[in-house]
Amino acid sequence: MDHIFEKYSLKKPENLIPLLQDIQKEKGYLTDEIVDKVADYLHIPTNRIYGVATFYDQFRFRQRGQYHIQVCRGTSCYLCSSSSYLKEIEKLLKIQAGLVTRDRKFSLEIVNCMGGCGKSPVIRINDNYYHRLSVSDLSDIIRALREKKQ
Ligand code: FES
């Protein structure tokens, strides 16, 4: 990671967000050790870094799978039974929301409104949105991703 820190050689506090973005882009997620290192480097208290990193949705402290599945539990999706999606995906992946499969192929997260309420319920897998799927659609999608090479 030294090459990332070298990019921000001026060590200004305003470099905090771009520095965290670059580290996360390379590592996939942030850790307590990374926060400590950034705090030392920029001379910023760790609680300020956690404050920033937890305020913005873009930062995460957990590793994601190759395919990160987000199930919307906003009001509209909730009313359209998104909980049945969640149950089905948890069953298919054998993990609960917030976790990553052992092979690190999938991770599962519950999120709030993704801005597609008119097409509820909504799930997102990496950058792709899916609307109003059936349970068998979910199973087909996950099977296809599981079998996909890279
Ligand atoms: S509540 Fe799910 S997209 Fe808005």
Backbone and ligand atoms as CSV (ligand in chain L), in Angstrom:
chain,resi,resn,atom,element,x,y,z
A,1,MET,N,N,0.813,-1.216,0.000
A,1,MET,CA,C,0.000,0.000,0.000
A,1,MET,C,C,0.848,1.269,0.000
A,2,ASP,N,N,2.148,1.126,0.175
A,2,ASP,CA,C,2.993,2.333,0.261
A,2,ASP,C,C,2.843,3.225,-0.967
A,3,HIS,N,N,2.684,2.592,-2.134
A,3,HIS,CA,C,2.553,3.389,-3.350
A,3,HIS,C,C,1.314,4.293,-3.313
A,4,ILE,N,N,0.278,3.859,-2.619
A,4,ILE,CA,C,-0.923,4.696,-2.501
A,4,ILE,C,C,-0.624,5.891,-1.591
A,5,PHE,N,N,0.006,5.622,-0.463
A,5,PHE,CA,C,0.333,6.715,0.454
A,5,PHE,C,C,1.259,7.732,-0.221
A,6,GLU,N,N,2.185,7.225,-1.032
A,6,GLU,CA,C,3.132,8.123,-1.716
A,6,GLU,C,C,2.408,9.117,-2.635
A,7,LYS,N,N,1.257,8.679,-3.157
A,7,LYS,CA,C,0.470,9.569,-4.019
A,7,LYS,C,C,0.005,10.819,-3.270
A,8,TYR,N,N,-0.148,10.680,-1.963
A,8,TYR,CA,C,-0.653,11.783,-1.131
A,8,TYR,C,C,0.464,12.283,-0.218
A,9,SER,N,N,1.579,12.619,-0.832
A,9,SER,CA,C,2.773,12.977,-0.062
A,9,SER,C,C,2.626,14.268,0.733
A,10,LEU,N,N,1.636,15.100,0.388
A,10,LEU,CA,C,1.478,16.348,1.134
A,10,LEU,C,C,0.817,16.133,2.502
A,11,LYS,N,N,0.264,14.939,2.707
A,11,LYS,CA,C,-0.327,14.559,3.999
A,11,LYS,C,C,-1.353,15.573,4.515
A,12,LYS,N,N,-2.172,16.081,3.611
A,12,LYS,CA,C,-3.216,17.035,4.020
A,12,LYS,C,C,-4.463,16.271,4.450
A,13,PRO,N,N,-5.155,16.768,5.481
A,13,PRO,CA,C,-6.390,16.102,5.913
A,13,PRO,C,C,-7.423,15.988,4.795
A,14,GLU,N,N,-7.426,16.938,3.856
A,14,GLU,CA,C,-8.402,16.866,2.760
A,14,GLU,C,C,-8.127,15.702,1.802
A,15,ASN,N,N,-6.998,15.045,1.990
A,15,ASN,CA,C,-6.706,13.853,1.182
A,15,ASN,C,C,-7.350,12.593,1.762
A,16,LEU,N,N,-8.005,12.745,2.894
A,16,LEU,CA,C,-8.550,11.559,3.566
A,16,LEU,C,C,-9.460,10.726,2.661
A,17,ILE,N,N,-10.477,11.339,2.075
A,17,ILE,CA,C,-11.433,10.567,1.277
A,17,ILE,C,C,-10.770,9.940,0.048
A,18,PRO,N,N,-10.016,10.718,-0.760
A,18,PRO,CA,C,-9.369,10.046,-1.904
A,18,PRO,C,C,-8.402,8.940,-1.489
A,19,LEU,N,N,-7.719,9.134,-0.369
A,19,LEU,CA,C,-6.790,8.101,0.109
A,19,LEU,C,C,-7.560,6.831,0.493
A,20,LEU,N,N,-8.658,6.999,1.234
A,20,LEU,CA,C,-9.473,5.835,1.614
A,20,LEU,C,C,-10.059,5.165,0.367
A,21,GLN,N,N,-10.485,5.980,-0.597
A,21,GLN,CA,C,-11.040,5.407,-1.842
A,21,GLN,C,C,-9.996,4.557,-2.562
A,22,ASP,N,N,-8.789,5.079,-2.658
A,22,ASP,CA,C,-7.727,4.336,-3.362
A,22,ASP,C,C,-7.374,3.042,-2.632
A,23,ILE,N,N,-7.309,3.138,-1.307
A,23,ILE,CA,C,-6.977,1.928,-0.531
A,23,ILE,C,C,-8.079,0.891,-0.702
A,24,GLN,N,N,-9.327,1.339,-0.592
A,24,GLN,CA,C,-10.429,0.384,-0.728
A,24,GLN,C,C,-10.477,-0.219,-2.125
A,25,LYS,N,N,-10.166,0.602,-3.120
A,25,LYS,CA,C,-10.162,0.098,-4.498
A,25,LYS,C,C,-9.151,-1.042,-4.634
A,26,GLU,N,N,-8.032,-0.900,-3.985
A,26,GLU,CA,C,-7.003,-1.946,-4.088
A,26,GLU,C,C,-7.263,-3.127,-3.153
A,27,LYS,N,N,-7.634,-2.840,-1.895
A,27,LYS,CA,C,-7.802,-3.914,-0.902
A,27,LYS,C,C,-9.198,-4.514,-0.893
A,28,GLY,N,N,-10.176,-3.758,-1.370
A,28,GLY,CA,C,-11.553,-4.261,-1.373
A,28,GLY,C,C,-12.366,-3.770,-0.198
A,29,TYR,N,N,-11.711,-3.456,0.912
A,29,TYR,CA,C,-12.400,-2.972,2.096
A,29,TYR,C,C,-11.384,-2.375,3.057
A,30,LEU,N,N,-11.891,-1.693,4.069
A,30,LEU,CA,C,-11.017,-1.051,5.046
A,30,LEU,C,C,-10.939,-1.903,6.307
A,31,THR,N,N,-9.823,-1.799,7.009
A,31,THR,CA,C,-9.655,-2.531,8.271
A,31,THR,C,C,-9.238,-1.533,9.355
A,32,ASP,N,N,-9.284,-2.007,10.592
A,32,ASP,CA,C,-8.824,-1.159,11.706
A,32,ASP,C,C,-7.355,-0.791,11.518
A,33,GLU,N,N,-6.565,-1.731,11.018
A,33,GLU,CA,C,-5.136,-1.459,10.810
A,33,GLU,C,C,-4.943,-0.370,9.761
A,34,ILE,N,N,-5.759,-0.417,8.723
A,34,ILE,CA,C,-5.660,0.613,7.679
A,34,ILE,C,C,-6.030,1.973,8.261
A,35,VAL,N,N,-7.100,2.010,9.036
A,35,VAL,CA,C,-7.521,3.277,9.651
A,35,VAL,C,C,-6.391,3.838,10.529
A,36,ASP,N,N,-5.744,2.963,11.312
A,36,ASP,CA,C,-4.628,3.414,12.155
A,36,ASP,C,C,-3.498,3.990,11.311
A,37,LYS,N,N,-3.201,3.301,10.227
A,37,LYS,CA,C,-2.102,3.741,9.365
A,37,LYS,C,C,-2.427,5.102,8.716
A,38,VAL,N,N,-3.665,5.252,8.258
A,38,VAL,CA,C,-4.089,6.510,7.650
A,38,VAL,C,C,-4.055,7.629,8.697
A,39,ALA,N,N,-4.492,7.307,9.914
A,39,ALA,CA,C,-4.490,8.308,10.994
A,39,ALA,C,C,-3.072,8.791,11.263
A,40,ASP,N,N,-2.138,7.855,11.341
A,40,ASP,CA,C,-0.732,8.240,11.570
A,40,ASP,C,C,-0.209,9.085,10.415
A,41,TYR,N,N,-0.561,8.651,9.225
A,41,TYR,CA,C,-0.018,9.304,8.037
A,41,TYR,C,C,-0.534,10.737,7.881
A,42,LEU,N,N,-1.842,10.908,8.065
A,42,LEU,CA,C,-2.432,12.238,7.851
A,42,LEU,C,C,-2.531,13.064,9.141
A,43,HIS,N,N,-2.111,12.455,10.250
A,43,HIS,CA,C,-2.200,13.135,11.553
A,43,HIS,C,C,-3.637,13.550,11.849
A,44,ILE,N,N,-4.518,12.571,11.688
A,44,ILE,CA,C,-5.950,12.775,11.952
A,44,ILE,C,C,-6.356,11.737,12.996
A,45,PRO,N,N,-7.194,12.090,13.964
A,45,PRO,CA,C,-7.647,11.085,14.939
A,45,PRO,C,C,-8.447,9.959,14.259
A,46,THR,N,N,-8.279,8.751,14.763
A,46,THR,CA,C,-8.982,7.608,14.146
A,46,THR,C,C,-10.504,7.781,14.197
A,47,ASN,N,N,-11.010,8.392,15.271
A,47,ASN,CA,C,-12.481,8.528,15.346
A,47,ASN,C,C,-13.027,9.418,14.226
A,48,ARG,N,N,-12.218,10.361,13.768
A,48,ARG,CA,C,-12.654,11.196,12.635
A,48,ARG,C,C,-12.693,10.355,11.347
A,49,ILE,N,N,-11.715,9.471,11.206
A,49,ILE,CA,C,-11.685,8.619,10.008
A,49,ILE,C,C,-12.873,7.658,10.014
A,50,TYR,N,N,-13.140,7.059,11.171
A,50,TYR,CA,C,-14.318,6.179,11.250
A,50,TYR,C,C,-15.595,6.973,10.980
A,51,GLY,N,N,-15.638,8.206,11.462
A,51,GLY,CA,C,-16.807,9.059,11.228
A,51,GLY,C,C,-17.049,9.271,9.742
A,52,VAL,N,N,-15.973,9.561,9.022
A,52,VAL,CA,C,-16.091,9.778,7.576
A,52,VAL,C,C,-16.433,8.464,6.873
A,53,ALA,N,N,-15.715,7.416,7.212
A,53,ALA,CA,C,-15.882,6.135,6.503
A,53,ALA,C,C,-17.245,5.502,6.752
A,54,THR,N,N,-17.827,5.770,7.901
A,54,THR,CA,C,-19.154,5.193,8.150
A,54,THR,C,C,-20.266,6.111,7.650
A,55,PHE,N,N,-19.951,7.373,7.433
A,55,PHE,CA,C,-20.963,8.309,6.912
A,55,PHE,C,C,-21.270,8.016,5.442
A,56,TYR,N,N,-20.234,7.720,4.682
A,56,TYR,CA,C,-20.413,7.497,3.240
A,56,TYR,C,C,-20.625,6.013,2.945
A,57,ASP,N,N,-21.679,5.738,2.192
A,57,ASP,CA,C,-22.008,4.354,1.825
A,57,ASP,C,C,-20.897,3.668,1.044
A,58,GLN,N,N,-20.093,4.452,0.344
A,58,GLN,CA,C,-19.081,3.859,-0.530
A,58,GLN,C,C,-18.001,3.092,0.244
A,59,PHE,N,N,-17.844,3.386,1.538
A,59,PHE,CA,C,-16.789,2.701,2.291
A,59,PHE,C,C,-17.357,1.502,3.028
A,60,ARG,N,N,-16.555,0.452,3.089
A,60,ARG,CA,C,-17.005,-0.746,3.788
A,60,ARG,C,C,-15.870,-1.347,4.610
A,61,PHE,N,N,-16.271,-2.026,5.658
A,61,PHE,CA,C,-15.301,-2.644,6.561
A,61,PHE,C,C,-15.368,-4.163,6.499
A,62,ARG,N,N,-16.088,-4.659,5.537
A,62,ARG,CA,C,-16.166,-6.109,5.377
A,62,ARG,C,C,-15.785,-6.468,3.956
A,63,GLN,N,N,-15.175,-7.624,3.855
A,63,GLN,CA,C,-14.816,-8.105,2.531
A,63,GLN,C,C,-16.082,-8.482,1.770
A,64,ARG,N,N,-16.079,-8.226,0.483
A,64,ARG,CA,C,-17.206,-8.630,-0.351
A,64,ARG,C,C,-16.824,-9.836,-1.194
A,65,GLY,N,N,-17.865,-10.533,-1.627
A,65,GLY,CA,C,-17.626,-11.634,-2.539
A,65,GLY,C,C,-17.437,-11.117,-3.962
A,66,GLN,N,N,-17.071,-12.014,-4.845
A,66,GLN,CA,C,-16.935,-11.641,-6.257
A,66,GLN,C,C,-18.259,-11.060,-6.768
A,67,TYR,N,N,-19.355,-11.651,-6.287
A,67,TYR,CA,C,-20.685,-11.141,-6.609
A,67,TYR,C,C,-21.333,-10.659,-5.315
A,68,HIS,N,N,-21.539,-9.369,-5.245
A,68,HIS,CA,C,-22.124,-8.788,-4.044
A,68,HIS,C,C,-23.615,-8.559,-4.300
A,69,ILE,N,N,-24.427,-9.259,-3.543
A,69,ILE,CA,C,-25.877,-9.199,-3.734
A,69,ILE,C,C,-26.486,-8.289,-2.671
A,70,GLN,N,N,-27.234,-7.297,-3.130
A,70,GLN,CA,C,-27.914,-6.394,-2.216
A,70,GLN,C,C,-29.416,-6.585,-2.374
A,71,VAL,N,N,-30.058,-6.860,-1.266
A,71,VAL,CA,C,-31.517,-7.011,-1.273
A,71,VAL,C,C,-32.112,-5.768,-0.630
A,72,CYS,N,N,-32.986,-5.100,-1.354
A,72,CYS,CA,C,-33.594,-3.873,-0.839
A,72,CYS,C,C,-34.674,-4.216,0.193
A,73,ARG,N,N,-34.580,-3.546,1.321
A,73,ARG,CA,C,-35.612,-3.694,2.347
A,73,ARG,C,C,-36.245,-2.345,2.652
A,74,GLY,N,N,-36.199,-1.448,1.679
A,74,GLY,CA,C,-36.911,-0.184,1.829
A,74,GLY,C,C,-38.405,-0.472,1.896
A,75,THR,N,N,-39.183,0.522,2.241
A,75,THR,CA,C,-40.623,0.306,2.480
A,75,THR,C,C,-41.328,-0.343,1.292
A,76,SER,N,N,-41.094,0.200,0.108
A,76,SER,CA,C,-41.800,-0.314,-1.061
A,76,SER,C,C,-41.421,-1.781,-1.337
A,77,CYS,N,N,-40.153,-2.074,-1.283
A,77,CYS,CA,C,-39.710,-3.455,-1.524
A,77,CYS,C,C,-40.172,-4.378,-0.402
A,78,TYR,N,N,-40.139,-3.864,0.811
A,78,TYR,CA,C,-40.594,-4.661,1.948
A,78,TYR,C,C,-42.054,-5.052,1.765
A,79,LEU,N,N,-42.853,-4.068,1.328
A,79,LEU,CA,C,-44.280,-4.345,1.116
A,79,LEU,C,C,-44.501,-5.308,-0.053
A,80,CYS,N,N,-43.525,-5.402,-0.939
A,80,CYS,CA,C,-43.627,-6.342,-2.067
A,80,CYS,C,C,-42.859,-7.637,-1.766
A,81,SER,N,N,-42.742,-7.950,-0.504
A,81,SER,CA,C,-42.180,-9.242,-0.077
A,81,SER,C,C,-40.702,-9.438,-0.399
A,82,SER,N,N,-39.907,-8.393,-0.282
A,82,SER,CA,C,-38.478,-8.601,-0.521
A,82,SER,C,C,-37.890,-9.554,0.515
A,83,SER,N,N,-38.583,-9.728,1.638
A,83,SER,CA,C,-38.059,-10.652,2.646
A,83,SER,C,C,-38.052,-12.086,2.110
A,84,SER,N,N,-38.951,-12.389,1.173
A,84,SER,CA,C,-38.923,-13.747,0.603
A,84,SER,C,C,-37.698,-13.913,-0.304
A,85,TYR,N,N,-37.279,-12.819,-0.969
A,85,TYR,CA,C,-36.028,-12.860,-1.744
A,85,TYR,C,C,-34.861,-13.159,-0.820
A,86,LEU,N,N,-34.867,-12.407,0.269
A,86,LEU,CA,C,-33.752,-12.545,1.204
A,86,LEU,C,C,-33.664,-13.974,1.725
A,87,LYS,N,N,-34.801,-14.511,2.136
A,87,LYS,CA,C,-34.817,-15.883,2.652
A,87,LYS,C,C,-34.308,-16.859,1.601
A,88,GLU,N,N,-34.766,-16.683,0.375
A,88,GLU,CA,C,-34.384,-17.604,-0.696
A,88,GLU,C,C,-32.881,-17.502,-0.991
A,89,ILE,N,N,-32.369,-16.297,-1.056
A,89,ILE,CA,C,-30.935,-16.124,-1.338
A,89,ILE,C,C,-30.104,-16.689,-0.191
A,90,GLU,N,N,-30.538,-16.439,1.030
A,90,GLU,CA,C,-29.806,-16.996,2.179
A,90,GLU,C,C,-29.795,-18.523,2.099
A,91,LYS,N,N,-30.908,-19.075,1.674
A,91,LYS,CA,C,-30.994,-20.536,1.540
A,91,LYS,C,C,-30.075,-21.031,0.419
A,92,LEU,N,N,-30.108,-20.341,-0.703
A,92,LEU,CA,C,-29.289,-20.767,-1.845
A,92,LEU,C,C,-27.787,-20.649,-1.563
A,93,LEU,N,N,-27.406,-19.588,-0.886
A,93,LEU,CA,C,-25.978,-19.341,-0.632
A,93,LEU,C,C,-25.496,-19.961,0.676
A,94,LYS,N,N,-26.448,-20.365,1.502
A,94,LYS,CA,C,-26.127,-20.909,2.827
A,94,LYS,C,C,-25.348,-19.910,3.681
A,95,ILE,N,N,-25.692,-18.664,3.558
A,95,ILE,CA,C,-25.136,-17.624,4.431
A,95,ILE,C,C,-26.259,-16.671,4.815
A,96,GLN,N,N,-26.014,-15.931,5.876
A,96,GLN,CA,C,-26.971,-14.890,6.246
A,96,GLN,C,C,-26.483,-13.552,5.727
A,97,ALA,N,N,-27.391,-12.588,5.691
A,97,ALA,CA,C,-27.026,-11.242,5.248
A,97,ALA,C,C,-25.875,-10.725,6.099
A,98,GLY,N,N,-24.949,-10.064,5.443
A,98,GLY,CA,C,-23.779,-9.527,6.140
A,98,GLY,C,C,-22.569,-10.421,6.014
A,99,LEU,N,N,-22.754,-11.595,5.407
A,99,LEU,CA,C,-21.641,-12.548,5.338
A,99,LEU,C,C,-21.208,-12.829,3.905
A,100,VAL,N,N,-20.098,-13.546,3.798
A,100,VAL,CA,C,-19.511,-13.904,2.510
A,100,VAL,C,C,-19.434,-15.433,2.456
A,101,THR,N,N,-19.682,-16.013,1.297
A,101,THR,CA,C,-19.578,-17.470,1.193
A,101,THR,C,C,-18.115,-17.907,1.361
A,102,ARG,N,N,-17.916,-19.135,1.761
A,102,ARG,CA,C,-16.554,-19.623,2.014
A,102,ARG,C,C,-15.646,-19.478,0.805
A,103,ASP,N,N,-16.216,-19.692,-0.381
A,103,ASP,CA,C,-15.392,-19.575,-1.592
A,103,ASP,C,C,-15.236,-18.107,-2.028
A,104,ARG,N,N,-15.815,-17.222,-1.255
A,104,ARG,CA,C,-15.747,-15.766,-1.513
A,104,ARG,C,C,-16.363,-15.348,-2.846
A,105,LYS,N,N,-17.212,-16.200,-3.332
A,105,LYS,CA,C,-17.856,-15.887,-4.602
A,105,LYS,C,C,-19.039,-14.933,-4.393
A,106,PHE,N,N,-19.742,-15.079,-3.270
A,106,PHE,CA,C,-20.932,-14.259,-3.022
A,106,PHE,C,C,-20.884,-13.607,-1.646
A,107,SER,N,N,-21.406,-12.404,-1.600
A,107,SER,CA,C,-21.677,-11.769,-0.313
A,107,SER,C,C,-23.091,-11.212,-0.395
A,108,LEU,N,N,-23.695,-11.051,0.754
A,108,LEU,CA,C,-25.106,-10.667,0.802
A,108,LEU,C,C,-25.297,-9.521,1.783
A,109,GLU,N,N,-26.056,-8.541,1.352
A,109,GLU,CA,C,-26.269,-7.357,2.193
A,109,GLU,C,C,-27.717,-6.887,2.076
A,110,ILE,N,N,-28.249,-6.433,3.173
A,110,ILE,CA,C,-29.574,-5.802,3.156
A,110,ILE,C,C,-29.354,-4.303,3.050
A,111,VAL,N,N,-30.045,-3.662,2.129
A,111,VAL,CA,C,-29.872,-2.211,1.971
A,111,VAL,C,C,-31.243,-1.530,1.990
A,112,ASN,N,N,-31.204,-0.213,2.139
A,112,ASN,CA,C,-32.433,0.559,2.052
A,112,ASN,C,C,-32.664,0.974,0.610
A,113,CYS,N,N,-33.700,1.706,0.385
A,113,CYS,CA,C,-34.159,2.056,-0.964
A,113,CYS,C,C,-33.028,2.290,-1.960
A,114,MET,N,N,-33.145,1.616,-3.095
A,114,MET,CA,C,-32.151,1.770,-4.160
A,114,MET,C,C,-32.680,2.666,-5.276
A,115,GLY,N,N,-33.796,3.319,-5.038
A,115,GLY,CA,C,-34.315,4.280,-6.002
A,115,GLY,C,C,-35.146,3.670,-7.121
A,116,GLY,N,N,-35.533,2.415,-6.975
A,116,GLY,CA,C,-36.337,1.782,-8.021
A,116,GLY,C,C,-37.678,1.326,-7.491
A,117,CYS,N,N,-38.251,2.102,-6.587
A,117,CYS,CA,C,-39.482,1.684,-5.885
A,117,CYS,C,C,-40.617,1.308,-6.830
A,118,GLY,N,N,-40.664,1.956,-7.990
A,118,GLY,CA,C,-41.728,1.667,-8.939
A,118,GLY,C,C,-41.648,0.258,-9.491
A,119,LYS,N,N,-40.508,-0.368,-9.316
A,119,LYS,CA,C,-40.330,-1.731,-9.831
A,119,LYS,C,C,-40.002,-2.711,-8.705
A,120,SER,N,N,-40.501,-2.437,-7.543
A,120,SER,CA,C,-40.211,-3.276,-6.372
A,120,SER,C,C,-40.757,-4.682,-6.549
A,121,PRO,N,N,-40.140,-5.654,-5.945
A,121,PRO,CA,C,-38.901,-5.574,-5.168
A,121,PRO,C,C,-37.654,-5.593,-6.062
A,122,VAL,N,N,-36.593,-5.007,-5.541
A,122,VAL,CA,C,-35.369,-4.812,-6.306
A,122,VAL,C,C,-34.206,-5.503,-5.606
A,123,ILE,N,N,-33.366,-6.156,-6.398
A,123,ILE,CA,C,-32.075,-6.605,-5.879
A,123,ILE,C,C,-31.006,-6.110,-6.845
A,124,ARG,N,N,-29.811,-6.031,-6.331
A,124,ARG,CA,C,-28.686,-5.592,-7.148
A,124,ARG,C,C,-27.569,-6.605,-6.964
A,125,ILE,N,N,-26.963,-6.994,-8.082
A,125,ILE,CA,C,-25.789,-7.868,-8.015
A,125,ILE,C,C,-24.677,-7.127,-8.738
A,126,ASN,N,N,-23.671,-6.745,-7.996
A,126,ASN,CA,C,-22.624,-5.836,-8.483
A,126,ASN,C,C,-23.294,-4.618,-9.110
A,127,ASP,N,N,-23.137,-4.384,-10.408
A,127,ASP,CA,C,-23.726,-3.177,-10.996
A,127,ASP,C,C,-25.060,-3.431,-11.699
A,128,ASN,N,N,-25.599,-4.625,-11.575
A,128,ASN,CA,C,-26.835,-4.959,-12.285
A,128,ASN,C,C,-28.037,-4.997,-11.343
A,129,TYR,N,N,-29.106,-4.366,-11.780
A,129,TYR,CA,C,-30.343,-4.341,-10.992
A,129,TYR,C,C,-31.323,-5.356,-11.558
A,130,TYR,N,N,-32.055,-6.004,-10.675
A,130,TYR,CA,C,-33.080,-6.970,-11.080
A,130,TYR,C,C,-34.381,-6.594,-10.384
A,131,HIS,N,N,-35.468,-6.684,-11.132
A,131,HIS,CA,C,-36.766,-6.275,-10.596
A,131,HIS,C,C,-37.761,-7.427,-10.699
A,132,ARG,N,N,-38.601,-7.506,-9.703
A,132,ARG,CA,C,-39.739,-8.427,-9.719
A,132,ARG,C,C,-39.387,-9.831,-10.209
A,133,LEU,N,N,-38.359,-10.388,-9.632
A,133,LEU,CA,C,-37.954,-11.751,-10.014
A,133,LEU,C,C,-38.835,-12.770,-9.315
A,134,SER,N,N,-38.897,-13.927,-9.890
A,134,SER,CA,C,-39.542,-15.033,-9.175
A,134,SER,C,C,-38.451,-15.759,-8.399
A,135,VAL,N,N,-38.869,-16.608,-7.497
A,135,VAL,CA,C,-37.899,-17.379,-6.726
A,135,VAL,C,C,-37.060,-18.255,-7.653
A,136,SER,N,N,-37.662,-18.801,-8.688
A,136,SER,CA,C,-36.878,-19.632,-9.614
A,136,SER,C,C,-35.903,-18.782,-10.436
A,137,ASP,N,N,-36.267,-17.523,-10.726
A,137,ASP,CA,C,-35.316,-16.623,-11.398
A,137,ASP,C,C,-34.070,-16.447,-10.530
A,138,LEU,N,N,-34.309,-16.236,-9.245
A,138,LEU,CA,C,-33.179,-16.043,-8.329
A,138,LEU,C,C,-32.254,-17.242,-8.360
A,139,SER,N,N,-32.843,-18.389,-8.293
A,139,SER,CA,C,-32.067,-19.621,-8.303
A,139,SER,C,C,-31.274,-19.756,-9.611
A,140,ASP,N,N,-31.901,-19.413,-10.731
A,140,ASP,CA,C,-31.206,-19.500,-12.031
A,140,ASP,C,C,-30.042,-18.514,-12.101
A,141,ILE,N,N,-30.270,-17.298,-11.613
A,141,ILE,CA,C,-29.224,-16.276,-11.661
A,141,ILE,C,C,-28.028,-16.702,-10.804
A,142,ILE,N,N,-28.314,-17.162,-9.623
A,142,ILE,CA,C,-27.219,-17.556,-8.727
A,142,ILE,C,C,-26.486,-18.775,-9.279
A,143,ARG,N,N,-27.217,-19.705,-9.836
A,143,ARG,CA,C,-26.566,-20.878,-10.435
A,143,ARG,C,C,-25.647,-20.444,-11.583
A,144,ALA,N,N,-26.138,-19.548,-12.430
A,144,ALA,CA,C,-25.335,-19.085,-13.571
A,144,ALA,C,C,-24.063,-18.381,-13.088
A,145,LEU,N,N,-24.186,-17.565,-12.056
A,145,LEU,CA,C,-22.999,-16.862,-11.538
A,145,LEU,C,C,-22.026,-17.847,-10.902
A,146,ARG,N,N,-22.573,-18.842,-10.232
A,146,ARG,CA,C,-21.727,-19.855,-9.581
A,146,ARG,C,C,-20.910,-20.608,-10.618
A,147,GLU,N,N,-21.526,-20.862,-11.764
A,147,GLU,CA,C,-20.856,-21.651,-12.806
A,147,GLU,C,C,-19.946,-20.811,-13.704
A,148,LYS,N,N,-20.124,-19.506,-13.605
A,148,LYS,CA,C,-19.351,-18.593,-14.465
A,148,LYS,C,C,-17.883,-18.606,-14.059
A,149,LYS,N,N,-17.027,-18.692,-15.045
A,149,LYS,CA,C,-15.583,-18.603,-14.764
A,149,LYS,C,C,-15.234,-17.133,-14.710
A,150,GLN,N,N,-14.722,-16.704,-13.593
A,150,GLN,CA,C,-14.349,-15.284,-13.341
A,150,GLN,C,C,-15.492,-14.417,-13.657
L,1,FES,S1,S,-37.808,0.580,-1.488
L,1,FES,FE1,FE,-36.646,-0.773,-2.715
L,1,FES,S2,S,-36.086,0.429,-4.397
L,1,FES,FE2,FE,-37.162,1.803,-3.129
